[in-house]
Amino acid sequence: MSRLMPLDLEGRRVQGYAVFQYVPVDSCARQWNVTMIGVWLLLFWLLSPALPAWTVSTVQAAAPTSPNQLSGHELLRIGEVHDQQEHFPETLTYYQLALSKFREKKQLQGVATALMKIARVQERQGKLQEASTSLQEAVPLFAQTADRSAHAEALLATGRVAAQLGQRDASRDALSQAAALFTRVRNARGWNDTMVQLGLLQVVDGETEAGLSALQKAADEARTRRHLEQQFTATVALGDAHWLLGHLAEAKTHYTDALALAEAEHHVPFEGMLQLRLARLDEGKTTLNDRLALAKRALLIAQSIHDTAGEADAWSLLADLHRQLGEQAEADQADARAVAIYRNRELFVHGIR
């Protein structure tokens, strides 16, 4: 029976929060694929409250009769409205129009910004090679501008996409450059995100001590700044790193700490995320009923906030747990519900209406 990996995330929003993506693996396996690190990076990108200038705008723009009458910046703003609503075909149309306008005017910053936005959508659609191509053009353009933070964010995105493509060395190089640049511009948020990502990558590469140290430093730094979202992210990452290493007791401690943070801040989607993580900790047959209860709570949370992907993850885990308990009918029913949701989600993510 398939099982949910603990770090599988997809770049999308559910009421402003990142949620899980299902990836089937053998139920007794603990193999870690570098792709998991790549998709994990999306969590940091989506959680940050201080996003760079090229991220989604909340400005509602209305297009005149002809897009040719608009400036590149106006076209970007219209694209951002569609982006916020996950209207991917329309989003890409306006971003491409903006890109053409910026190229025509030879505005390097505008070209780089449009390419970043295009890459962001391509990544969320799973078109990773196209995203990588867009980023490869954007990064050197940002390097020619005075916007060092935007340059660092582009490197961060490059590292994230490279990880998802399995390009581990390229990911490490881009993330290392991003960390150095964030340090130069004294961008604590960017530095923290990058340290978490590098820490996870080090754990995957077998550099356990260095990786766990980087993750702990990120958690401590976020706590010092009282940045709850980043503290939450780093704490969950520590739990996932220990899960990878087979340290279930340590993983449970970090997950429980993260759940306490989520409950204190009334972040309901985060609560559901942690309920699922705790339910996935396989500590033997004696804990199956407790895990089943956790998974059911995660399911209720997902349904209450209309998080279809989280609901599918919960159904899939419930199927696995019911099967281990010998409850085949319940397992088959849960499996069927999960599969139906995954299929619908796949159509939506790729822009098919």
Rosetta silent file (secondary structure, phi, psi, omega in degrees, C-alpha in Angstrom):
SEQUENCE: MSRLMPLDLEGRRVQGYAVFQYVPVDSCARQWNVTMIGVWLLLFWLLSPALPAWTVSTVQAAAPTSPNQLSGHELLRIGEVHDQQEHFPETLTYYQLALSKFREKKQLQGVATALMKIARVQERQGKLQEASTSLQEAVPLFAQTADRSAHAEALLATGRVAAQLGQRDASRDALSQAAALFTRVRNARGWNDTMVQLGLLQVVDGETEAGLSALQKAADEARTRRHLEQQFTATVALGDAHWLLGHLAEAKTHYTDALALAEAEHHVPFEGMLQLRLARLDEGKTTLNDRLALAKRALLIAQSIHDTAGEADAWSLLADLHRQLGEQAEADQADARAVAIYRNRELFVHGIR
SCORE:     score description
SCORE:     0.000 S_00000001
   1 L     0.000  142.956  179.236    0.000    0.000    0.000 S_00000001
   2 E   -71.429  160.842 -177.426    1.197    3.486   -0.756 S_00000001
   3 E  -141.344  158.715 -178.901    2.144    5.876    1.972 S_00000001
   4 E   -91.638  124.771  173.388    2.569    9.603    2.383 S_00000001
   5 L   -72.170  148.135 -171.171    6.100   10.956    2.595 S_00000001
   6 L   -75.767  -15.495 -174.018    6.382   13.568    5.351 S_00000001
   7 L  -117.057   13.029 -174.046    7.799   16.427    3.320 S_00000001
   8 L   -77.465  109.138 -178.080    5.888   16.268    0.047 S_00000001
   9 E  -125.551  152.254  177.817    4.634   19.766   -0.635 S_00000001
  10 E  -122.949  149.146 -177.746    3.330   21.471   -3.691 S_00000001
  11 E   -77.568   88.102  176.723    3.503   25.149   -4.535 S_00000001
  12 E  -156.554  169.418 -176.183   -0.035   26.288   -4.019 S_00000001
  13 E  -114.458  141.248  168.900   -2.123   28.172   -1.477 S_00000001
  14 E  -129.172  100.549 -174.948   -4.894   27.062    0.806 S_00000001
  15 L    49.908   41.798  174.216   -6.153   30.151    2.559 S_00000001
  16 L    89.048    3.350 -176.845   -2.609   31.497    2.529 S_00000001
  17 E  -122.998  156.907  175.712   -0.853   28.352    3.694 S_00000001
  18 E   -83.527  150.173 -179.193    1.142   25.614    2.059 S_00000001
  19 E  -133.996  176.944 -173.702   -0.305   22.117    2.031 S_00000001
  20 E   -84.953  156.957  170.871    0.773   18.572    1.203 S_00000001
  21 L  -122.542  138.795 -177.492    1.043   16.743   -2.064 S_00000001
  22 L   -80.714  133.206  171.244    0.641   12.985   -2.235 S_00000001
  23 L  -134.600  117.321 -177.736    3.504   10.834   -3.492 S_00000001
  24 E   -75.002  134.482  173.853    3.050    7.044   -3.295 S_00000001
  25 E  -142.542  168.675  178.997    5.933    5.008   -1.915 S_00000001
  26 E   -65.363  140.051 -171.878    6.269    1.610   -0.339 S_00000001
  27 L   -66.751  -20.615 -178.604    4.816    1.598    3.171 S_00000001
  28 L  -102.630    1.516 -176.725    7.925    0.164    4.789 S_00000001
  29 L   -86.724  150.705  174.193   10.445    2.325    2.976 S_00000001
  30 L  -127.179   27.230 -179.152   12.240    5.329    4.436 S_00000001
  31 L   -69.757  145.440 -178.802   14.082    6.396    1.309 S_00000001
  32 L  -116.849  126.538  177.918   14.569   10.104    0.843 S_00000001
  33 L  -105.283  142.210 -178.206   14.625   11.633   -2.607 S_00000001
  34 H   -62.580  -20.221  175.841   16.177   15.021   -3.209 S_00000001
  35 H   -57.448  -33.898  179.567   12.947   15.949   -4.975 S_00000001
  36 H   -61.245  -36.852  178.146   11.390   16.154   -1.516 S_00000001
  37 H   -65.809  -41.969  179.524   13.806   18.918   -0.611 S_00000001
  38 H   -58.522  -47.857 -179.139   12.873   20.831   -3.720 S_00000001
  39 H   -72.789  -25.117  175.818    9.187   20.742   -2.988 S_00000001
  40 H   -63.167  -34.776 -177.066    9.878   21.457    0.679 S_00000001
  41 H   -60.501  -26.138  179.066   11.439   24.746   -0.365 S_00000001
  42 H   -63.238  -30.301  178.895    8.034   25.850   -1.589 S_00000001
  43 H   -58.669  -47.716 -178.208    6.805   25.904    1.972 S_00000001
  44 H   -63.686  -40.783 -178.253    9.228   28.650    2.956 S_00000001
  45 H   -62.628  -39.455 -177.766    8.451   30.603   -0.161 S_00000001
  46 H   -80.133  -27.906 -175.009    4.706   30.521    0.499 S_00000001
  47 H   -79.955  -24.707 -170.697    4.845   31.175    4.235 S_00000001
  48 L   -64.520  128.472  179.156    6.967   34.306    4.189 S_00000001
  49 L   -82.039  -13.059 -176.827    4.998   37.477    5.026 S_00000001
  50 L  -112.677   64.182 -175.360    7.690   39.743    3.599 S_00000001
  51 L   -72.688  154.099 -179.043    7.704   38.577    0.005 S_00000001
  52 L   -69.309  174.072 -171.002    9.853   40.341   -2.595 S_00000001
  53 L   -64.086  -20.817 -175.218    8.554   42.915   -4.998 S_00000001
  54 L   -91.071    5.507 -179.706    7.852   40.409   -7.759 S_00000001
  55 L   -84.310 -176.767 -170.025    5.335   38.333   -5.788 S_00000001
  56 L   -62.188  131.953  176.489    1.571   38.443   -5.971 S_00000001
  57 L   -95.858  149.785  177.610   -0.041   41.837   -5.697 S_00000001
  58 L   -96.040    3.383 -179.372   -3.449   42.368   -4.185 S_00000001
  59 L   -70.967  128.918  177.263   -4.141   45.325   -6.472 S_00000001
  60 L   -89.293  116.337 -177.000   -7.184   44.681   -8.624 S_00000001
  61 L  -113.613  145.393  177.732   -6.440   45.893  -12.139 S_00000001
  62 L  -118.499  130.566 -175.733   -8.780   46.207  -15.063 S_00000001
  63 L   -83.897  139.001  172.326   -7.440   46.002  -18.595 S_00000001
  64 L   -68.718 -172.177 -175.930   -8.396   48.547  -21.226 S_00000001
  65 L   -58.446  -44.045 -176.395   -9.571   47.415  -24.637 S_00000001
  66 L  -122.143  130.417  176.477   -6.091   46.550  -25.915 S_00000001
  67 H   -61.425  -21.993 -179.701   -3.120   45.221  -23.904 S_00000001
  68 H   -63.838  -19.803 -179.229   -0.883   47.163  -26.296 S_00000001
  69 H   -82.001   -7.897 -174.349   -1.988   50.335  -24.526 S_00000001
  70 L   -97.556  152.610  173.819   -0.571   49.111  -21.216 S_00000001
  71 L   -80.158  168.436  177.455    2.899   49.411  -19.763 S_00000001
  72 H   -59.672  -40.294 -179.582    4.878   46.365  -18.698 S_00000001
  73 H   -66.172  -37.575  177.990    4.135   47.082  -15.038 S_00000001
  74 H   -67.199  -39.156  176.832    0.405   47.357  -15.710 S_00000001
  75 H   -64.229  -38.454  176.685    0.438   44.043  -17.554 S_00000001
  76 H   -61.775  -42.441 -177.860    2.245   42.462  -14.607 S_00000001
  77 H   -64.980  -37.445  176.341   -0.398   43.717  -12.196 S_00000001
  78 H   -66.193  -41.654  176.557   -3.191   42.204  -14.274 S_00000001
  79 H   -60.826  -36.637 -179.954   -1.259   38.943  -14.403 S_00000001
  80 H   -64.519  -35.858  178.005   -0.856   39.046  -10.632 S_00000001
  81 H   -62.761  -46.034  177.708   -4.623   39.228  -10.173 S_00000001
  82 H   -65.892  -37.402  179.371   -5.039   36.071  -12.258 S_00000001
  83 H   -60.371  -43.950 -179.359   -2.049   34.508  -10.471 S_00000001
  84 H   -60.835  -31.334 -179.054   -3.664   35.070   -7.108 S_00000001
  85 L   -93.730    4.177 -179.689   -6.750   33.219   -8.360 S_00000001
  86 L    59.533   36.898  171.588   -4.632   30.441   -9.901 S_00000001
  87 L   -89.890   78.154 -168.529   -5.868   31.198  -13.420 S_00000001
  88 H   -61.614  -45.302  179.478   -2.613   29.929  -14.871 S_00000001
  89 H   -59.003  -45.392  179.454   -3.239   30.303  -18.642 S_00000001
  90 H   -65.885  -39.322  178.865   -4.401   33.906  -18.231 S_00000001
  91 H   -58.017  -50.114 -178.398   -1.571   34.609  -15.784 S_00000001
  92 H   -64.918  -34.864  178.448    1.080   33.425  -18.213 S_00000001
  93 H   -59.101  -48.750 -177.749   -0.500   35.367  -21.073 S_00000001
  94 H   -71.639  -36.084  177.592   -0.170   38.682  -19.229 S_00000001
  95 H   -65.817  -38.700  178.196    3.276   37.893  -17.850 S_00000001
  96 H   -66.913  -38.596  176.039    4.486   37.046  -21.359 S_00000001
  97 H   -62.799  -41.701  177.904    2.997   40.291  -22.694 S_00000001
  98 H   -63.505  -42.387  178.985    4.768   42.192  -19.933 S_00000001
  99 H   -58.784  -45.225  178.964    8.022   40.406  -20.733 S_00000001
 100 H   -61.931  -41.040  179.886    7.735   41.416  -24.387 S_00000001
 101 H   -63.916  -43.691  179.239    7.022   45.010  -23.394 S_00000001
 102 H   -65.490  -39.226  178.103   10.048   45.132  -21.064 S_00000001
 103 H   -62.971  -43.011  179.434   12.292   43.592  -23.734 S_00000001
 104 H   -58.863  -39.000 -178.499   11.073   46.177  -26.232 S_00000001
 105 H   -87.863   -2.596 -179.297   11.933   48.983  -23.791 S_00000001
 106 L    57.149   43.424  178.871   15.243   47.284  -22.816 S_00000001
 107 L   -98.880   98.747 -173.765   14.287   47.444  -19.119 S_00000001
 108 H   -59.570  -45.140 -179.362   16.486   44.813  -17.451 S_00000001
 109 H   -60.901  -42.404  179.080   14.770   44.928  -14.068 S_00000001
 110 H   -65.353  -42.410  178.007   11.387   44.488  -15.717 S_00000001
 111 H   -60.020  -47.387 -178.900   12.585   41.613  -17.883 S_00000001
 112 H   -62.525  -41.575 -179.388   14.080   39.837  -14.854 S_00000001
 113 H   -64.902  -43.993  178.778   10.937   40.409  -12.784 S_00000001
 114 H   -63.121  -41.435  177.990    8.653   39.083  -15.518 S_00000001
 115 H   -62.379  -39.199  177.595   10.860   36.015  -15.949 S_00000001
 116 H   -62.304  -43.560 -179.730   10.708   35.360  -12.201 S_00000001
 117 H   -65.508  -40.308  177.315    6.927   35.517  -12.235 S_00000001
 118 H   -62.989  -44.036  179.565    6.749   33.211  -15.236 S_00000001
 119 H   -61.348  -38.442 -179.920    9.105   30.745  -13.536 S_00000001
 120 H   -60.720  -44.422  178.941    6.957   30.815  -10.427 S_00000001
 121 H   -68.616  -43.362  179.096    3.864   29.754  -12.376 S_00000001
 122 H   -59.288  -39.043  178.532    5.778   27.151  -14.360 S_00000001
 123 H   -64.884  -44.174 -179.715    7.071   25.661  -11.121 S_00000001
 124 H   -65.691  -27.142  177.084    3.607   25.468   -9.618 S_00000001
 125 L   -83.129   -5.423 -178.026    2.397   23.713  -12.764 S_00000001
 126 L    84.287    9.577  178.664    5.203   21.184  -12.457 S_00000001
 127 L   -89.679   71.164 -168.948    6.952   22.464  -15.596 S_00000001
 128 H   -69.411  -36.782 -179.980   10.297   22.448  -13.864 S_00000001
 129 H   -66.685  -40.517  176.055   12.567   22.492  -16.902 S_00000001
 130 H   -63.647  -40.046  177.750   10.774   25.545  -18.297 S_00000001
 131 H   -62.229  -41.841  179.498   11.019   27.210  -14.893 S_00000001
 132 H   -62.201  -41.025  179.008   14.738   26.469  -14.781 S_00000001
 133 H   -62.941  -43.343  178.544   15.219   28.032  -18.210 S_00000001
 134 H   -62.589  -41.468 -179.056   13.387   31.193  -17.145 S_00000001
 135 H   -68.386  -36.495  179.563   15.453   31.436  -13.974 S_00000001
 136 H   -61.937  -29.917  175.565   18.738   30.921  -15.823 S_00000001
 137 H   -82.207  -36.352 -175.527   17.959   34.064  -17.789 S_00000001
 138 H   -69.840  -41.267 -173.552   16.601   36.025  -14.821 S_00000001
 139 H   -58.388  -51.669  179.481   19.489   35.503  -12.381 S_00000001
 140 H   -65.567  -26.272  176.571   22.258   37.218  -14.422 S_00000001
 141 H   -69.507  -43.327  176.551   19.868   40.055  -15.246 S_00000001
 142 H   -61.923  -33.118 -179.848   19.175   40.659  -11.557 S_00000001
 143 H   -64.518  -22.988  179.723   22.942   40.604  -10.987 S_00000001
 144 L   -88.458   -4.635  179.770   23.212   43.648  -13.256 S_00000001
 145 L  -101.064  175.355  179.182   20.688   45.638  -11.218 S_00000001
 146 L   -89.628   -2.066 -175.646   21.016   47.304   -7.828 S_00000001
 147 L   -87.904   86.877 -177.954   18.308   45.100   -6.292 S_00000001
 148 H   -69.056  -33.304  178.508   20.397   42.616   -4.310 S_00000001
 149 H   -64.879  -43.074  177.786   17.396   41.203   -2.447 S_00000001
 150 H   -63.956  -37.761  177.031   15.642   40.354   -5.710 S_00000001
 151 H   -61.570  -43.992  179.647   18.881   38.766   -6.947 S_00000001
 152 H   -64.514  -40.259  178.565   19.050   36.640   -3.800 S_00000001
 153 H   -63.884  -36.117  177.778   15.406   35.618   -4.170 S_00000001
 154 H   -65.971  -40.171  175.943   16.110   34.543   -7.746 S_00000001
 155 H   -64.512  -38.134  177.567   19.003   32.400   -6.534 S_00000001
 156 H   -60.796  -46.137  178.464   16.729   30.955   -3.872 S_00000001
 157 H   -63.742  -37.898  178.131   14.164   30.010   -6.532 S_00000001
 158 H   -61.842  -43.322  178.205   16.941   28.537   -8.668 S_00000001
 159 H   -63.685  -38.416 -179.747   18.047   26.329   -5.788 S_00000001
 160 H   -64.789  -47.091 -178.825   14.474   25.223   -5.169 S_00000001
 161 H   -67.857  -41.141  179.049   13.834   24.261   -8.796 S_00000001
 162 H   -59.915  -39.253  178.483   17.226   22.583   -9.158 S_00000001
 163 H   -63.318  -41.213  179.430   16.461   20.426   -6.139 S_00000001
 164 H   -66.989  -26.976  176.940   13.164   19.343   -7.657 S_00000001
 165 L   -84.703   -0.699 -179.420   15.006   18.414  -10.849 S_00000001
 166 L    80.145   13.022 -179.121   17.427   16.300   -8.829 S_00000001
 167 L   -91.366   77.981 -170.309   20.327   18.657   -9.565 S_00000001
 168 H   -63.000  -45.057 -179.427   21.771   18.523   -6.083 S_00000001
 169 H   -64.445  -42.717  179.426   25.091   20.280   -6.737 S_00000001
 170 H   -64.236  -38.346  179.053   23.422   23.107   -8.640 S_00000001
 171 H   -63.951  -46.640 -179.815   20.874   23.484   -5.858 S_00000001
 172 H   -61.577  -41.852 -179.284   23.547   23.682   -3.180 S_00000001
 173 H   -63.184  -46.508 -179.036   25.549   26.235   -5.187 S_00000001
 174 H   -65.332  -41.246 -179.347   22.541   28.499   -5.778 S_00000001
 175 H   -68.331  -36.641  177.654   21.408   28.280   -2.169 S_00000001
 176 H   -64.115  -42.634  176.965   24.909   29.030   -0.884 S_00000001
 177 H   -64.013  -39.993  179.676   25.071   32.134   -3.066 S_00000001
 178 H   -63.069  -43.251 -179.650   21.615   33.175   -1.889 S_00000001
 179 H   -61.219  -43.271  179.776   22.617   32.800    1.764 S_00000001
 180 H   -64.498  -40.898 -178.508   25.728   34.940    1.257 S_00000001
 181 H   -70.243  -39.868  176.369   23.782   37.614   -0.573 S_00000001
 182 H   -61.864  -36.320  177.875   21.010   37.698    2.017 S_00000001
 183 H   -65.439  -42.730 -179.778   23.692   38.169    4.659 S_00000001
 184 H   -60.697  -40.110 -177.432   25.220   41.088    2.740 S_00000001
 185 L   -92.334    6.051  178.215   21.890   42.910    2.481 S_00000001
 186 L    56.258   45.009  177.562   20.981   41.980    6.084 S_00000001
 187 L   -98.072   93.160 -175.533   17.836   40.184    5.018 S_00000001
 188 H   -65.042  -38.251 -179.652   17.184   37.946    8.029 S_00000001
 189 H   -61.168  -49.885 -179.412   14.071   36.401    6.547 S_00000001
 190 H   -63.666  -40.579  178.466   15.842   35.308    3.377 S_00000001
 191 H   -60.533  -43.153 -177.651   18.879   34.073    5.303 S_00000001
 192 H   -63.890  -46.474  178.471   16.675   32.004    7.593 S_00000001
 193 H   -57.811  -43.653 -176.283   14.768   30.387    4.733 S_00000001
 194 H   -68.847  -37.879  178.514   17.984   29.555    2.948 S_00000001
 195 H   -64.060  -37.910  176.961   19.640   28.069    6.028 S_00000001
 196 H   -63.062  -44.767 -178.525   16.704   25.728    6.527 S_00000001
 197 H   -64.704  -43.577  178.069   16.888   24.629    2.920 S_00000001
 198 H   -65.024  -37.877  178.644   20.641   24.117    3.035 S_00000001
 199 H   -61.535  -44.164  177.613   20.302   22.224    6.289 S_00000001
 200 H   -63.427  -40.691  179.560   17.821   19.808    4.780 S_00000001
 201 H   -63.936  -38.690  177.909   20.031   19.354    1.740 S_00000001
 202 H   -64.614  -39.365  178.173   23.007   18.579    3.994 S_00000001
 203 H   -62.553  -43.893  178.289   20.992   15.955    5.844 S_00000001
 204 H   -60.080  -37.468 -178.678   20.039   14.362    2.522 S_00000001
 205 L   -80.705    2.665  178.081   23.714   14.347    1.509 S_00000001
 206 L    89.325    3.198  177.333   24.686   12.544    4.705 S_00000001
 207 L   -89.265   67.933 -169.156   26.161   15.604    6.435 S_00000001
 208 H   -60.042  -50.940 -175.893   23.948   14.952    9.438 S_00000001
 209 H   -62.228  -46.123 -179.806   25.681   17.059   12.083 S_00000001
 210 H   -64.396  -41.239 -179.074   26.068   20.110    9.838 S_00000001
 211 H   -65.175  -47.354  179.076   22.513   19.825    8.576 S_00000001
 212 H   -65.025  -35.174  177.946   20.899   19.509   11.988 S_00000001
 213 H   -64.226  -43.264  179.624   23.062   22.365   13.268 S_00000001
 214 H   -63.254  -41.424  179.828   21.914   24.644   10.436 S_00000001
 215 H   -65.524  -41.151  179.571   18.281   23.792   11.105 S_00000001
 216 H   -66.546  -39.501  177.625   18.645   24.448   14.832 S_00000001
 217 H   -61.810  -40.054  179.676   20.347   27.800   14.176 S_00000001
 218 H   -65.060  -42.436  179.248   17.471   28.799   11.906 S_00000001
 219 H   -63.992  -43.390 -179.876   14.903   27.832   14.533 S_00000001
 220 H   -65.248  -41.569 -179.012   16.789   29.731   17.252 S_00000001
 221 H   -64.884  -41.419  178.561   17.243   32.813   15.068 S_00000001
 222 H   -66.189  -36.814  178.096   13.553   32.905   14.166 S_00000001
 223 H   -65.624  -40.115  178.572   12.626   32.531   17.830 S_00000001
 224 H   -62.116  -40.711  178.849   14.915   35.439   18.740 S_00000001
 225 H   -80.450   -5.618 -176.780   13.237   37.628   16.128 S_00000001
 226 L    57.993   39.703  176.867    9.836   36.314   17.247 S_00000001
 227 L   -97.050   94.927 -170.172    9.052   35.367   13.673 S_00000001
 228 H   -64.777  -38.386 -179.279    6.514   32.638   14.325 S_00000001
 229 H   -63.184  -43.857  179.508    6.086   31.445   10.749 S_00000001
 230 H   -72.590  -32.833  175.058    9.800   30.861   10.278 S_00000001
 231 H   -63.078  -42.141  177.572   10.118   29.343   13.732 S_00000001
 232 H   -61.049  -48.066 -177.519    7.329   26.964   12.794 S_00000001
 233 H   -60.343  -46.607 -178.353    8.971   26.104    9.473 S_00000001
 234 H   -66.649  -36.346  179.216   12.381   25.417   11.001 S_00000001
 235 H   -66.994  -42.649  176.377   10.866   23.338   13.795 S_00000001
 236 H   -63.468  -40.933  179.150    8.927   21.195   11.332 S_00000001
 237 H   -61.620  -38.424  175.684   12.079   20.822    9.225 S_00000001
 238 H   -62.191  -41.806  177.054   13.946   19.554   12.279 S_00000001
 239 H   -61.913  -42.968 -179.531   11.220   17.004   12.825 S_00000001
 240 H   -66.571  -38.195  178.495   11.385   15.892    9.206 S_00000001
 241 H   -63.175  -42.891  178.440   15.168   15.624    9.310 S_00000001
 242 H   -67.807  -35.123  176.341   14.989   13.388   12.372 S_00000001
 243 H   -60.046  -43.953  177.961   12.241   11.333   10.718 S_00000001
 244 H   -57.805  -40.811 -176.993   14.578   10.777    7.783 S_00000001
 245 L   -80.141   -2.178 -179.830   17.312    9.654   10.146 S_00000001
 246 L    81.995   14.239  179.250   14.967    7.241   11.903 S_00000001
 247 L   -92.530   77.610 -171.939   14.929    9.258   15.138 S_00000001
 248 H   -65.962  -36.273 -179.700   11.200    8.958   15.743 S_00000001
 249 H   -64.348  -43.879  178.591   11.240   10.223   19.333 S_00000001
 250 H   -66.475  -40.819  178.686   13.093   13.404   18.318 S_00000001
 251 H   -60.525  -43.617 -179.929   10.846   13.863   15.297 S_00000001
 252 H   -62.795  -39.239  178.782    7.765   13.582   17.496 S_00000001
 253 H   -60.551  -47.013 -178.978    9.167   16.178   19.915 S_00000001
 254 H   -68.369  -39.282  178.060    9.709   18.735   17.151 S_00000001
 255 H   -63.510  -40.785  179.657    6.334   18.032   15.542 S_00000001
 256 H   -65.556  -40.029  176.556    4.622   18.455   18.893 S_00000001
 257 H   -62.159  -42.834  179.399    6.433   21.760   19.478 S_00000001
 258 H   -65.574  -38.651  178.026    5.377   22.971   16.029 S_00000001
 259 H   -62.900  -39.276  177.901    1.775   21.922   16.681 S_00000001
 260 H   -62.208  -39.838  176.963    1.797   23.961   19.901 S_00000001
 261 H   -63.161  -44.214 -179.050    2.948   27.017   17.915 S_00000001
 262 H   -63.610  -42.346 -179.393    0.196   26.504   15.349 S_00000001
 263 H   -67.588  -37.362 -179.789   -2.478   26.108   18.018 S_00000001
 264 H   -65.162  -32.947 -179.101   -1.270   29.182   19.895 S_00000001
 265 L   -95.215    1.482 -179.473   -1.566   31.269   16.728 S_00000001
 266 L    57.269   39.514  175.400   -4.833   29.617   15.647 S_00000001
 267 L   -89.768   87.711 -173.814   -3.300   28.574   12.334 S_00000001
 268 H   -60.541  -45.119  177.965   -5.810   25.860   11.551 S_00000001
 269 H   -59.062  -37.866  176.618   -4.188   24.646    8.292 S_00000001
 270 H   -63.481  -39.480  179.020   -0.870   24.283   10.132 S_00000001
 271 H   -59.074  -45.044  178.547   -2.632   22.284   12.830 S_00000001
 272 H   -62.049  -39.739  178.292   -3.944   19.880   10.211 S_00000001
 273 H   -58.242  -45.650 -177.818   -0.461   19.612    8.688 S_00000001
 274 H   -73.766  -33.177  175.095    1.058   18.613   12.028 S_00000001
 275 H   -59.229  -41.343  178.466   -1.742   16.201   12.879 S_00000001
 276 H   -65.904  -43.151 -179.632   -0.886   14.371    9.667 S_00000001
 277 H   -61.601  -44.265  179.032    2.835   14.372   10.395 S_00000001
 278 H   -65.056  -36.684  179.666    2.290   12.954   13.853 S_00000001
 279 H   -67.452  -24.388 -179.344   -0.116   10.369   12.449 S_00000001
 280 H   -80.324  -13.982 -178.416    2.589    9.215   10.013 S_00000001
 281 L   -70.569  108.926 -177.005    5.067    8.375   12.767 S_00000001
 282 L   -87.698   98.458 -179.513    5.107    4.592   12.776 S_00000001
 283 L  -107.854   23.153  176.713    6.005    3.600   16.331 S_00000001
 284 L   108.792  169.414 -176.307    4.603    0.081   16.142 S_00000001
 285 H   -60.385  -29.536 -175.404    1.254   -1.698   16.202 S_00000001
 286 H   -68.592  -16.444 -177.786    0.385   -0.384   19.653 S_00000001
 287 H  -101.909    2.768 -174.915    0.083    3.174   18.329 S_00000001
 288 H   -58.922  -44.009 -178.982   -2.163    2.436   15.334 S_00000001
 289 H   -66.388  -37.271  176.238   -5.385    3.555   17.009 S_00000001
 290 H   -64.935  -41.111  178.756   -3.768    6.784   18.223 S_00000001
 291 H   -65.929  -37.372  178.194   -2.484    7.463   14.724 S_00000001
 292 H   -62.453  -40.995  178.949   -5.921    6.764   13.303 S_00000001
 293 H   -64.856  -40.638  178.181   -7.431    9.360   15.651 S_00000001
 294 H   -63.604  -43.297 -179.783   -4.827   11.941   14.602 S_00000001
 295 H   -64.388  -36.966  178.262   -5.498   11.282   10.920 S_00000001
 296 H   -67.016  -37.492  176.880   -9.234   11.679   11.453 S_00000001
 297 H   -65.545  -40.006  177.290   -8.678   15.041   13.152 S_00000001
 298 H   -62.904  -38.597  178.350   -6.512   16.121   10.221 S_00000001
 299 H   -62.782  -44.889  179.683   -9.297   15.065    7.852 S_00000001
 300 H   -62.301  -39.667  178.550  -11.883   17.122    9.724 S_00000001
 301 H   -63.730  -46.908 -178.961   -9.619   20.173    9.633 S_00000001
 302 H   -60.013  -42.464 -179.959   -9.022   19.802    5.899 S_00000001
 303 H   -67.695  -35.987 -177.269  -12.742   19.471    5.228 S_00000001
 304 H   -69.596  -28.339  179.797  -13.578   22.441    7.447 S_00000001
 305 L  -104.815    9.928  177.793  -11.248   24.780    5.538 S_00000001
 306 L    59.213   40.490  177.317  -12.063   23.279    2.128 S_00000001
 307 L   -94.825   91.200 -174.098   -8.495   22.050    1.662 S_00000001
 308 H   -66.299  -36.533  179.398   -9.062   19.310   -0.911 S_00000001
 309 H   -66.816  -43.275  176.775   -5.396   18.328   -1.156 S_00000001
 310 H   -63.181  -36.008  178.009   -5.096   18.009    2.615 S_00000001
 311 H   -64.149  -42.793  179.465   -8.298   15.991    2.631 S_00000001
 312 H   -63.004  -42.351  177.662   -6.878   13.622    0.016 S_00000001
 313 H   -59.256  -43.391 -179.080   -3.674   13.166    2.035 S_00000001
 314 H   -65.547  -43.848  178.246   -5.701   12.364    5.135 S_00000001
 315 H   -59.714  -41.722 -178.776   -7.904    9.858    3.283 S_00000001
 316 H   -64.678  -41.934  177.447   -4.819    8.127    1.879 S_00000001
 317 H   -66.414  -40.515  177.661   -3.204    7.838    5.308 S_00000001
 318 H   -59.914  -39.377  178.203   -6.470    6.592    6.789 S_00000001
 319 H   -60.180  -44.115  179.755   -6.578    3.889    4.105 S_00000001
 320 H   -62.481  -45.206 -178.075   -3.090    2.752    5.090 S_00000001
 321 H   -67.956  -42.180  177.307   -3.931    2.701    8.799 S_00000001
 322 H   -60.642  -39.132  179.898   -7.254    0.884    8.307 S_00000001
 323 H   -64.895  -41.195  178.646   -5.457   -1.726    6.244 S_00000001
 324 H   -65.042  -27.586  178.569   -2.869   -2.263    8.988 S_00000001
 325 L   -85.683    0.573  179.700   -5.737   -2.693   11.447 S_00000001
 326 L    80.215   16.901 -178.109   -7.305   -5.337    9.204 S_00000001
 327 L  -101.086   77.262 -171.226  -10.257   -3.108    8.282 S_00000001
 328 H   -65.900  -39.736 -178.485  -10.232   -3.719    4.520 S_00000001
 329 H   -62.589  -45.355  178.330  -13.647   -2.238    3.702 S_00000001
 330 H   -64.540  -37.105  179.697  -12.796    1.059    5.400 S_00000001
 331 H   -64.868  -44.220 -179.832   -9.390    1.052    3.702 S_00000001
 332 H   -63.740  -40.313  179.861  -10.906    0.570    0.231 S_00000001
 333 H   -65.169  -43.727  179.237  -13.423    3.352    0.807 S_00000001
 334 H   -64.778  -40.549  177.604  -10.729    5.777    1.987 S_00000001
 335 H   -59.410  -44.908 -178.104   -8.519    4.867   -0.978 S_00000001
 336 H   -61.801  -41.228  179.647  -11.324    5.556   -3.431 S_00000001
 337 H   -66.512  -40.251  179.623  -11.976    8.994   -1.933 S_00000001
 338 H   -63.749  -46.544 -178.255   -8.292    9.907   -2.022 S_00000001
 339 H   -61.111  -41.701  179.965   -7.853    8.865   -5.649 S_00000001
 340 H   -61.143  -41.464 -179.596  -10.898   10.862   -6.765 S_00000001
 341 H   -69.888  -41.869  179.896   -9.562   14.026   -5.128 S_00000001
 342 H   -60.352  -40.498 -179.650   -6.036   13.567   -6.502 S_00000001
 343 H   -64.706  -44.369  178.911   -7.376   13.235  -10.038 S_00000001
 344 H   -63.357  -40.343 -179.257   -9.457   16.389   -9.749 S_00000001
 345 H   -65.818  -38.698 -179.780   -6.514   18.278   -8.242 S_00000001
 346 H   -60.957  -41.665  177.691   -4.199   17.195  -11.065 S_00000001
 347 H   -62.887  -41.524 -177.313   -6.574   18.679  -13.619 S_00000001
 348 H   -68.412  -44.527 -176.292   -6.799   21.946  -11.672 S_00000001
 349 H   -60.683  -35.087 -177.330   -3.063   22.389  -11.117 S_00000001
 350 L   -91.110   12.555  170.279   -2.352   22.102  -14.828 S_00000001
 351 L    78.750   18.662  179.909   -4.918   24.709  -15.717 S_00000001
 352 L   -93.101  119.071 -178.071   -7.513   22.408  -17.309 S_00000001
 353 L  -105.653    0.000    0.000  -11.009   23.677  -16.663 S_00000001
